[in-house]
Amino acid sequence: MPITKSAQKQLRKSRERRLRNRGAKSSLKTAIKKVREGLERRDLEAAGKAMELALPVIDKAAGKGFIHKNAAARYKSRLARQLHALPRSS
């Protein structure tokens, strides 16, 4: 356990940050998972809706430093590529 006051404060801050980061990463993973579920079901409409909701979540996670900006770009690119590869029913 920390002894000095500054070490105690750092421990508190560290715990708060860890909880905040965990929540943000969880919502990010959930958003990506919903897009992938729509893609697996080959449901273009559901995947498209989920993609619309996931893009801002991914951007926000990158902006706040939860994931690297290149990782965010990679997620968005791969999901978009898979979404556009789905057959269109016209």
PDB file as gemmi writes it, atoms N, CA and C in Angstrom:
CRYST1    1.000    1.000    1.000  90.00  90.00  90.00 P 1                      
ATOM      1  N   MET A   1       0.847  -1.190   0.000  1.00  0.00           N  
ATOM      2  CA  MET A   1       0.000   0.000   0.000  1.00  0.00           C  
ATOM      3  C   MET A   1       0.887   1.246   0.000  1.00  0.00           C  
ATOM      4  N   PRO A   2       0.382   2.290  -0.636  1.00  0.00           N  
ATOM      5  CA  PRO A   2       1.164   3.532  -0.682  1.00  0.00           C  
ATOM      6  C   PRO A   2       1.263   4.165   0.705  1.00  0.00           C  
ATOM      7  N   ILE A   3       2.389   4.781   0.944  1.00  0.00           N  
ATOM      8  CA  ILE A   3       2.629   5.379   2.255  1.00  0.00           C  
ATOM      9  C   ILE A   3       2.437   6.883   2.206  1.00  0.00           C  
ATOM     10  N   THR A   4       3.061   7.543   1.251  1.00  0.00           N  
ATOM     11  CA  THR A   4       2.968   9.005   1.192  1.00  0.00           C  
ATOM     12  C   THR A   4       1.616   9.436   0.635  1.00  0.00           C  
ATOM     13  N   LYS A   5       1.259  10.694   0.934  1.00  0.00           N  
ATOM     14  CA  LYS A   5      -0.018  11.213   0.459  1.00  0.00           C  
ATOM     15  C   LYS A   5      -0.072  11.259  -1.060  1.00  0.00           C  
ATOM     16  N   SER A   6       1.041  11.624  -1.676  1.00  0.00           N  
ATOM     17  CA  SER A   6       1.049  11.709  -3.139  1.00  0.00           C  
ATOM     18  C   SER A   6       0.874  10.325  -3.766  1.00  0.00           C  
ATOM     19  N   ALA A   7       1.451   9.312  -3.150  1.00  0.00           N  
ATOM     20  CA  ALA A   7       1.304   7.950  -3.659  1.00  0.00           C  
ATOM     21  C   ALA A   7      -0.132   7.466  -3.489  1.00  0.00           C  
ATOM     22  N   GLN A   8      -0.769   7.857  -2.369  1.00  0.00           N  
ATOM     23  CA  GLN A   8      -2.170   7.494  -2.150  1.00  0.00           C  
ATOM     24  C   GLN A   8      -3.066   8.142  -3.201  1.00  0.00           C  
ATOM     25  N   LYS A   9      -2.778   9.407  -3.503  1.00  0.00           N  
ATOM     26  CA  LYS A   9      -3.568  10.117  -4.509  1.00  0.00           C  
ATOM     27  C   LYS A   9      -3.376   9.473  -5.881  1.00  0.00           C  
ATOM     28  N   GLN A  10      -2.141   9.118  -6.203  1.00  0.00           N  
ATOM     29  CA  GLN A  10      -1.879   8.472  -7.491  1.00  0.00           C  
ATOM     30  C   GLN A  10      -2.641   7.157  -7.599  1.00  0.00           C  
ATOM     31  N   LEU A  11      -2.728   6.415  -6.505  1.00  0.00           N  
ATOM     32  CA  LEU A  11      -3.467   5.161  -6.506  1.00  0.00           C  
ATOM     33  C   LEU A  11      -4.950   5.414  -6.770  1.00  0.00           C  
ATOM     34  N   ARG A  12      -5.506   6.441  -6.113  1.00  0.00           N  
ATOM     35  CA  ARG A  12      -6.916   6.789  -6.344  1.00  0.00           C  
ATOM     36  C   ARG A  12      -7.146   7.152  -7.803  1.00  0.00           C  
ATOM     37  N   LYS A  13      -6.277   8.011  -8.330  1.00  0.00           N  
ATOM     38  CA  LYS A  13      -6.415   8.448  -9.720  1.00  0.00           C  
ATOM     39  C   LYS A  13      -6.285   7.268 -10.680  1.00  0.00           C  
ATOM     40  N   SER A  14      -5.369   6.392 -10.369  1.00  0.00           N  
ATOM     41  CA  SER A  14      -5.153   5.224 -11.217  1.00  0.00           C  
ATOM     42  C   SER A  14      -6.394   4.336 -11.258  1.00  0.00           C  
ATOM     43  N   ARG A  15      -7.007   4.126 -10.102  1.00  0.00           N  
ATOM     44  CA  ARG A  15      -8.226   3.308 -10.041  1.00  0.00           C  
ATOM     45  C   ARG A  15      -9.359   3.951 -10.829  1.00  0.00           C  
ATOM     46  N   GLU A  16      -9.528   5.263 -10.676  1.00  0.00           N  
ATOM     47  CA  GLU A  16     -10.585   5.970 -11.403  1.00  0.00           C  
ATOM     48  C   GLU A  16     -10.367   5.865 -12.908  1.00  0.00           C  
ATOM     49  N   ARG A  17      -9.134   6.070 -13.334  1.00  0.00           N  
ATOM     50  CA  ARG A  17      -8.820   5.983 -14.764  1.00  0.00           C  
ATOM     51  C   ARG A  17      -9.065   4.577 -15.296  1.00  0.00           C  
ATOM     52  N   ARG A  18      -8.674   3.582 -14.509  1.00  0.00           N  
ATOM     53  CA  ARG A  18      -8.849   2.197 -14.946  1.00  0.00           C  
ATOM     54  C   ARG A  18     -10.327   1.881 -15.159  1.00  0.00           C  
ATOM     55  N   LEU A  19     -11.177   2.333 -14.240  1.00  0.00           N  
ATOM     56  CA  LEU A  19     -12.615   2.099 -14.382  1.00  0.00           C  
ATOM     57  C   LEU A  19     -13.176   2.825 -15.599  1.00  0.00           C  
ATOM     58  N   ARG A  20     -12.742   4.062 -15.803  1.00  0.00           N  
ATOM     59  CA  ARG A  20     -13.211   4.846 -16.941  1.00  0.00           C  
ATOM     60  C   ARG A  20     -12.782   4.187 -18.251  1.00  0.00           C  
ATOM     61  N   ASN A  21     -11.519   3.770 -18.305  1.00  0.00           N  
ATOM     62  CA  ASN A  21     -11.010   3.127 -19.517  1.00  0.00           C  
ATOM     63  C   ASN A  21     -11.725   1.810 -19.789  1.00  0.00           C  
ATOM     64  N   ARG A  22     -11.988   1.064 -18.728  1.00  0.00           N  
ATOM     65  CA  ARG A  22     -12.652  -0.226 -18.892  1.00  0.00           C  
ATOM     66  C   ARG A  22     -14.046  -0.041 -19.480  1.00  0.00           C  
ATOM     67  N   GLY A  23     -14.772   0.960 -18.983  1.00  0.00           N  
ATOM     68  CA  GLY A  23     -16.111   1.219 -19.514  1.00  0.00           C  
ATOM     69  C   GLY A  23     -16.081   1.640 -20.967  1.00  0.00           C  
ATOM     70  N   ALA A  24     -15.137   2.496 -21.303  1.00  0.00           N  
ATOM     71  CA  ALA A  24     -15.039   2.975 -22.684  1.00  0.00           C  
ATOM     72  C   ALA A  24     -14.654   1.838 -23.625  1.00  0.00           C  
ATOM     73  N   LYS A  25     -13.714   1.009 -23.215  1.00  0.00           N  
ATOM     74  CA  LYS A  25     -13.308  -0.109 -24.064  1.00  0.00           C  
ATOM     75  C   LYS A  25     -14.437  -1.117 -24.206  1.00  0.00           C  
ATOM     76  N   SER A  26     -15.217  -1.285 -23.152  1.00  0.00           N  
ATOM     77  CA  SER A  26     -16.341  -2.208 -23.210  1.00  0.00           C  
ATOM     78  C   SER A  26     -17.382  -1.729 -24.214  1.00  0.00           C  
ATOM     79  N   SER A  27     -17.709  -0.441 -24.184  1.00  0.00           N  
ATOM     80  CA  SER A  27     -18.699   0.075 -25.133  1.00  0.00           C  
ATOM     81  C   SER A  27     -18.166   0.009 -26.561  1.00  0.00           C  
ATOM     82  N   LEU A  28     -16.868   0.204 -26.729  1.00  0.00           N  
ATOM     83  CA  LEU A  28     -16.244   0.090 -28.050  1.00  0.00           C  
ATOM     84  C   LEU A  28     -16.376  -1.336 -28.575  1.00  0.00           C  
ATOM     85  N   LYS A  29     -16.031  -2.302 -27.745  1.00  0.00           N  
ATOM     86  CA  LYS A  29     -16.109  -3.698 -28.162  1.00  0.00           C  
ATOM     87  C   LYS A  29     -17.547  -4.104 -28.465  1.00  0.00           C  
ATOM     88  N   THR A  30     -18.496  -3.614 -27.674  1.00  0.00           N  
ATOM     89  CA  THR A  30     -19.899  -3.928 -27.900  1.00  0.00           C  
ATOM     90  C   THR A  30     -20.366  -3.373 -29.235  1.00  0.00           C  
ATOM     91  N   ALA A  31     -19.984  -2.143 -29.547  1.00  0.00           N  
ATOM     92  CA  ALA A  31     -20.391  -1.527 -30.809  1.00  0.00           C  
ATOM     93  C   ALA A  31     -19.831  -2.303 -31.995  1.00  0.00           C  
ATOM     94  N   ILE A  32     -18.572  -2.695 -31.911  1.00  0.00           N  
ATOM     95  CA  ILE A  32     -17.949  -3.453 -32.999  1.00  0.00           C  
ATOM     96  C   ILE A  32     -18.603  -4.828 -33.123  1.00  0.00           C  
ATOM     97  N   LYS A  33     -18.912  -5.437 -31.987  1.00  0.00           N  
ATOM     98  CA  LYS A  33     -19.532  -6.758 -31.997  1.00  0.00           C  
ATOM     99  C   LYS A  33     -20.903  -6.717 -32.669  1.00  0.00           C  
ATOM    100  N   LYS A  34     -21.674  -5.656 -32.449  1.00  0.00           N  
ATOM    101  CA  LYS A  34     -22.997  -5.555 -33.066  1.00  0.00           C  
ATOM    102  C   LYS A  34     -22.896  -5.456 -34.584  1.00  0.00           C  
ATOM    103  N   VAL A  35     -21.893  -4.735 -35.067  1.00  0.00           N  
ATOM    104  CA  VAL A  35     -21.691  -4.652 -36.517  1.00  0.00           C  
ATOM    105  C   VAL A  35     -21.337  -6.033 -37.057  1.00  0.00           C  
ATOM    106  N   ARG A  36     -20.432  -6.713 -36.385  1.00  0.00           N  
ATOM    107  CA  ARG A  36     -20.006  -8.036 -36.853  1.00  0.00           C  
ATOM    108  C   ARG A  36     -21.151  -9.041 -36.827  1.00  0.00           C  
ATOM    109  N   GLU A  37     -22.037  -8.935 -35.826  1.00  0.00           N  
ATOM    110  CA  GLU A  37     -23.188  -9.836 -35.779  1.00  0.00           C  
ATOM    111  C   GLU A  37     -24.102  -9.602 -36.974  1.00  0.00           C  
ATOM    112  N   GLY A  38     -24.323  -8.342 -37.325  1.00  0.00           N  
ATOM    113  CA  GLY A  38     -25.130  -8.035 -38.502  1.00  0.00           C  
ATOM    114  C   GLY A  38     -24.487  -8.557 -39.775  1.00  0.00           C  
ATOM    115  N   LEU A  39     -23.167  -8.464 -39.848  1.00  0.00           N  
ATOM    116  CA  LEU A  39     -22.450  -8.967 -41.020  1.00  0.00           C  
ATOM    117  C   LEU A  39     -22.552 -10.489 -41.111  1.00  0.00           C  
ATOM    118  N   GLU A  40     -22.439 -11.169 -39.972  1.00  0.00           N  
ATOM    119  CA  GLU A  40     -22.523 -12.628 -39.975  1.00  0.00           C  
ATOM    120  C   GLU A  40     -23.903 -13.109 -40.395  1.00  0.00           C  
ATOM    121  N   ARG A  41     -24.944 -12.373 -39.985  1.00  0.00           N  
ATOM    122  CA  ARG A  41     -26.311 -12.736 -40.371  1.00  0.00           C  
ATOM    123  C   ARG A  41     -26.626 -12.319 -41.800  1.00  0.00           C  
ATOM    124  N   ARG A  42     -25.686 -11.601 -42.418  1.00  0.00           N  
ATOM    125  CA  ARG A  42     -25.863 -11.075 -43.765  1.00  0.00           C  
ATOM    126  C   ARG A  42     -27.063 -10.138 -43.841  1.00  0.00           C  
ATOM    127  N   ASP A  43     -27.312  -9.454 -42.749  1.00  0.00           N  
ATOM    128  CA  ASP A  43     -28.414  -8.494 -42.660  1.00  0.00           C  
ATOM    129  C   ASP A  43     -27.847  -7.107 -42.933  1.00  0.00           C  
ATOM    130  N   LEU A  44     -28.029  -6.644 -44.155  1.00  0.00           N  
ATOM    131  CA  LEU A  44     -27.437  -5.383 -44.589  1.00  0.00           C  
ATOM    132  C   LEU A  44     -27.976  -4.207 -43.780  1.00  0.00           C  
ATOM    133  N   GLU A  45     -29.280  -4.219 -43.524  1.00  0.00           N  
ATOM    134  CA  GLU A  45     -29.889  -3.097 -42.802  1.00  0.00           C  
ATOM    135  C   GLU A  45     -29.394  -3.024 -41.357  1.00  0.00           C  
ATOM    136  N   ALA A  46     -29.376  -4.161 -40.668  1.00  0.00           N  
ATOM    137  CA  ALA A  46     -28.925  -4.179 -39.270  1.00  0.00           C  
ATOM    138  C   ALA A  46     -27.447  -3.817 -39.171  1.00  0.00           C  
ATOM    139  N   ALA A  47     -26.651  -4.349 -40.090  1.00  0.00           N  
ATOM    140  CA  ALA A  47     -25.218  -4.054 -40.069  1.00  0.00           C  
ATOM    141  C   ALA A  47     -24.974  -2.581 -40.363  1.00  0.00           C  
ATOM    142  N   GLY A  48     -25.755  -2.014 -41.283  1.00  0.00           N  
ATOM    143  CA  GLY A  48     -25.609  -0.594 -41.616  1.00  0.00           C  
ATOM    144  C   GLY A  48     -25.960   0.305 -40.445  1.00  0.00           C  
ATOM    145  N   LYS A  49     -27.061  -0.027 -39.764  1.00  0.00           N  
ATOM    146  CA  LYS A  49     -27.462   0.756 -38.583  1.00  0.00           C  
ATOM    147  C   LYS A  49     -26.398   0.659 -37.492  1.00  0.00           C  
ATOM    148  N   ALA A  50     -25.922  -0.556 -37.259  1.00  0.00           N  
ATOM    149  CA  ALA A  50     -24.904  -0.756 -36.229  1.00  0.00           C  
ATOM    150  C   ALA A  50     -23.623  -0.017 -36.593  1.00  0.00           C  
ATOM    151  N   MET A  51     -23.309   0.022 -37.885  1.00  0.00           N  
ATOM    152  CA  MET A  51     -22.103   0.725 -38.343  1.00  0.00           C  
ATOM    153  C   MET A  51     -22.236   2.219 -38.079  1.00  0.00           C  
ATOM    154  N   GLU A  52     -23.422   2.775 -38.341  1.00  0.00           N  
ATOM    155  CA  GLU A  52     -23.652   4.204 -38.081  1.00  0.00           C  
ATOM    156  C   GLU A  52     -23.442   4.537 -36.608  1.00  0.00           C  
ATOM    157  N   LEU A  53     -23.850   3.625 -35.743  1.00  0.00           N  
ATOM    158  CA  LEU A  53     -23.690   3.855 -34.305  1.00  0.00           C  
ATOM    159  C   LEU A  53     -22.257   3.585 -33.842  1.00  0.00           C  
ATOM    160  N   ALA A  54     -21.567   2.680 -34.521  1.00  0.00           N  
ATOM    161  CA  ALA A  54     -20.221   2.292 -34.090  1.00  0.00           C  
ATOM    162  C   ALA A  54     -19.163   3.319 -34.478  1.00  0.00           C  
ATOM    163  N   LEU A  55     -19.320   3.973 -35.627  1.00  0.00           N  
ATOM    164  CA  LEU A  55     -18.284   4.895 -36.096  1.00  0.00           C  
ATOM    165  C   LEU A  55     -17.987   6.019 -35.102  1.00  0.00           C  
ATOM    166  N   PRO A  56     -19.005   6.708 -34.557  1.00  0.00           N  
ATOM    167  CA  PRO A  56     -18.677   7.746 -33.570  1.00  0.00           C  
ATOM    168  C   PRO A  56     -18.043   7.184 -32.292  1.00  0.00           C  
ATOM    169  N   VAL A  57     -18.438   5.979 -31.908  1.00  0.00           N  
ATOM    170  CA  VAL A  57     -17.860   5.363 -30.709  1.00  0.00           C  
ATOM    171  C   VAL A  57     -16.375   5.085 -30.938  1.00  0.00           C  
ATOM    172  N   ILE A  58     -16.048   4.587 -32.129  1.00  0.00           N  
ATOM    173  CA  ILE A  58     -14.649   4.300 -32.459  1.00  0.00           C  
ATOM    174  C   ILE A  58     -13.846   5.595 -32.496  1.00  0.00           C  
ATOM    175  N   ASP A  59     -14.405   6.627 -33.144  1.00  0.00           N  
ATOM    176  CA  ASP A  59     -13.705   7.912 -33.227  1.00  0.00           C  
ATOM    177  C   ASP A  59     -13.483   8.521 -31.845  1.00  0.00           C  
ATOM    178  N   LYS A  60     -14.494   8.420 -30.998  1.00  0.00           N  
ATOM    179  CA  LYS A  60     -14.376   8.991 -29.655  1.00  0.00           C  
ATOM    180  C   LYS A  60     -13.320   8.251 -28.837  1.00  0.00           C  
ATOM    181  N   ALA A  61     -13.276   6.930 -28.984  1.00  0.00           N  
ATOM    182  CA  ALA A  61     -12.272   6.141 -28.263  1.00  0.00           C  
ATOM    183  C   ALA A  61     -10.865   6.525 -28.708  1.00  0.00           C  
ATOM    184  N   ALA A  62     -10.697   6.767 -29.995  1.00  0.00           N  
ATOM    185  CA  ALA A  62      -9.382   7.174 -30.501  1.00  0.00           C  
ATOM    186  C   ALA A  62      -9.048   8.580 -30.032  1.00  0.00           C  
ATOM    187  N   GLY A  63     -10.029   9.459 -30.032  1.00  0.00           N  
ATOM    188  CA  GLY A  63      -9.796  10.837 -29.621  1.00  0.00           C  
ATOM    189  C   GLY A  63      -9.415  10.959 -28.161  1.00  0.00           C  
ATOM    190  N   LYS A  64      -9.961  10.075 -27.335  1.00  0.00           N  
ATOM    191  CA  LYS A  64      -9.659  10.126 -25.910  1.00  0.00           C  
ATOM    192  C   LYS A  64      -8.460   9.265 -25.535  1.00  0.00           C  
ATOM    193  N   GLY A  65      -7.881   8.588 -26.530  1.00  0.00           N  
ATOM    194  CA  GLY A  65      -6.664   7.830 -26.274  1.00  0.00           C  
ATOM    195  C   GLY A  65      -6.882   6.428 -25.747  1.00  0.00           C  
ATOM    196  N   PHE A  66      -8.099   5.911 -25.815  1.00  0.00           N  
ATOM    197  CA  PHE A  66      -8.335   4.549 -25.350  1.00  0.00           C  
ATOM    198  C   PHE A  66      -7.745   3.544 -26.326  1.00  0.00           C  
ATOM    199  N   ILE A  67      -7.785   3.891 -27.617  1.00  0.00           N  
ATOM    200  CA  ILE A  67      -7.118   3.087 -28.632  1.00  0.00           C  
ATOM    201  C   ILE A  67      -6.320   4.038 -29.511  1.00  0.00           C  
ATOM    202  N   HIS A  68      -5.346   3.513 -30.218  1.00  0.00           N  
ATOM    203  CA  HIS A  68      -4.523   4.334 -31.099  1.00  0.00           C  
ATOM    204  C   HIS A  68      -5.343   4.759 -32.310  1.00  0.00           C  
ATOM    205  N   LYS A  69      -5.029   5.923 -32.863  1.00  0.00           N  
ATOM    206  CA  LYS A  69      -5.804   6.426 -34.001  1.00  0.00           C  
ATOM    207  C   LYS A  69      -5.687   5.506 -35.206  1.00  0.00           C  
ATOM    208  N   ASN A  70      -4.536   4.856 -35.372  1.00  0.00           N  
ATOM    209  CA  ASN A  70      -4.397   3.919 -36.488  1.00  0.00           C  
ATOM    210  C   ASN A  70      -5.241   2.666 -36.266  1.00  0.00           C  
ATOM    211  N   ALA A  71      -5.382   2.248 -35.024  1.00  0.00           N  
ATOM    212  CA  ALA A  71      -6.238   1.101 -34.718  1.00  0.00           C  
ATOM    213  C   ALA A  71      -7.688   1.448 -35.024  1.00  0.00           C  
ATOM    214  N   ALA A  72      -8.088   2.676 -34.704  1.00  0.00           N  
ATOM    215  CA  ALA A  72      -9.451   3.115 -35.006  1.00  0.00           C  
ATOM    216  C   ALA A  72      -9.681   3.115 -36.513  1.00  0.00           C  
ATOM    217  N   ALA A  73      -8.721   3.621 -37.257  1.00  0.00           N  
ATOM    218  CA  ALA A  73      -8.839   3.642 -38.715  1.00  0.00           C  
ATOM    219  C   ALA A  73      -8.922   2.220 -39.258  1.00  0.00           C  
ATOM    220  N   ARG A  74      -8.152   1.322 -38.674  1.00  0.00           N  
ATOM    221  CA  ARG A  74      -8.158  -0.073 -39.117  1.00  0.00           C  
ATOM    222  C   ARG A  74      -9.512  -0.724 -38.855  1.00  0.00           C  
ATOM    223  N   TYR A  75     -10.084  -0.508 -37.661  1.00  0.00           N  
ATOM    224  CA  TYR A  75     -11.407  -1.048 -37.350  1.00  0.00           C  
ATOM    225  C   TYR A  75     -12.437  -0.546 -38.356  1.00  0.00           C  
ATOM    226  N   LYS A  76     -12.453   0.763 -38.563  1.00  0.00           N  
ATOM    227  CA  LYS A  76     -13.446   1.364 -39.453  1.00  0.00           C  
ATOM    228  C   LYS A  76     -13.281   0.854 -40.879  1.00  0.00           C  
ATOM    229  N   SER A  77     -12.054   0.761 -41.336  1.00  0.00           N  
ATOM    230  CA  SER A  77     -11.784   0.311 -42.697  1.00  0.00           C  
ATOM    231  C   SER A  77     -12.231  -1.133 -42.903  1.00  0.00           C  
ATOM    232  N   ARG A  78     -11.888  -1.989 -41.982  1.00  0.00           N  
ATOM    233  CA  ARG A  78     -12.231  -3.406 -42.129  1.00  0.00           C  
ATOM    234  C   ARG A  78     -13.737  -3.629 -42.054  1.00  0.00           C  
ATOM    235  N   LEU A  79     -14.392  -2.936 -41.130  1.00  0.00           N  
ATOM    236  CA  LEU A  79     -15.842  -3.091 -41.026  1.00  0.00           C  
ATOM    237  C   LEU A  79     -16.535  -2.567 -42.280  1.00  0.00           C  
ATOM    238  N   ALA A  80     -16.077  -1.429 -42.788  1.00  0.00           N  
ATOM    239  CA  ALA A  80     -16.678  -0.855 -43.993  1.00  0.00           C  
ATOM    240  C   ALA A  80     -16.463  -1.775 -45.188  1.00  0.00           C  
ATOM    241  N   ARG A  81     -15.271  -2.342 -45.291  1.00  0.00           N  
ATOM    242  CA  ARG A  81     -14.977  -3.246 -46.410  1.00  0.00           C  
ATOM    243  C   ARG A  81     -15.889  -4.471 -46.359  1.00  0.00           C  
ATOM    244  N   GLN A  82     -16.102  -5.014 -45.168  1.00  0.00           N  
ATOM    245  CA  GLN A  82     -16.977  -6.178 -45.030  1.00  0.00           C  
ATOM    246  C   GLN A  82     -18.430  -5.810 -45.314  1.00  0.00           C  
ATOM    247  N   LEU A  83     -18.825  -4.613 -44.896  1.00  0.00           N  
ATOM    248  CA  LEU A  83     -20.199  -4.165 -45.124  1.00  0.00           C  
ATOM    249  C   LEU A  83     -20.465  -3.989 -46.615  1.00  0.00           C  
ATOM    250  N   HIS A  84     -19.517  -3.408 -47.332  1.00  0.00           N  
ATOM    251  CA  HIS A  84     -19.699  -3.181 -48.763  1.00  0.00           C  
ATOM    252  C   HIS A  84     -19.590  -4.476 -49.562  1.00  0.00           C  
ATOM    253  N   ALA A  85     -19.002  -5.504 -48.983  1.00  0.00           N  
ATOM    254  CA  ALA A  85     -18.884  -6.788 -49.670  1.00  0.00           C  
ATOM    255  C   ALA A  85     -20.177  -7.594 -49.600  1.00  0.00           C  
ATOM    256  N   LEU A  86     -21.099  -7.202 -48.706  1.00  0.00           N  
ATOM    257  CA  LEU A  86     -22.369  -7.918 -48.618  1.00  0.00           C  
ATOM    258  C   LEU A  86     -23.152  -7.722 -49.908  1.00  0.00           C  
ATOM    259  N   PRO A  87     -23.828  -8.774 -50.358  1.00  0.00           N  
ATOM    260  CA  PRO A  87     -24.620  -8.629 -51.584  1.00  0.00           C  
ATOM    261  C   PRO A  87     -25.815  -7.707 -51.360  1.00  0.00           C  
ATOM    262  N   ARG A  88     -26.044  -6.843 -52.325  1.00  0.00           N  
ATOM    263  CA  ARG A  88     -27.172  -5.909 -52.259  1.00  0.00           C  
ATOM    264  C   ARG A  88     -28.404  -6.595 -52.837  1.00  0.00           C  
ATOM    265  N   SER A  89     -29.530  -6.436 -52.183  1.00  0.00           N  
ATOM    266  CA  SER A  89     -30.777  -6.996 -52.725  1.00  0.00           C  
ATOM    267  C   SER A  89     -31.508  -5.888 -53.473  1.00  0.00           C  
ATOM    268  N   SER A  90     -31.397  -5.912 -54.801  1.00  0.00           N  
ATOM    269  CA  SER A  90     -32.040  -4.857 -55.586  1.00  0.00           C  
ATOM    270  C   SER A  90     -33.019  -5.410 -56.579  1.00  0.00           C  
TER     271      SER A  90                                                      
END                                                                             
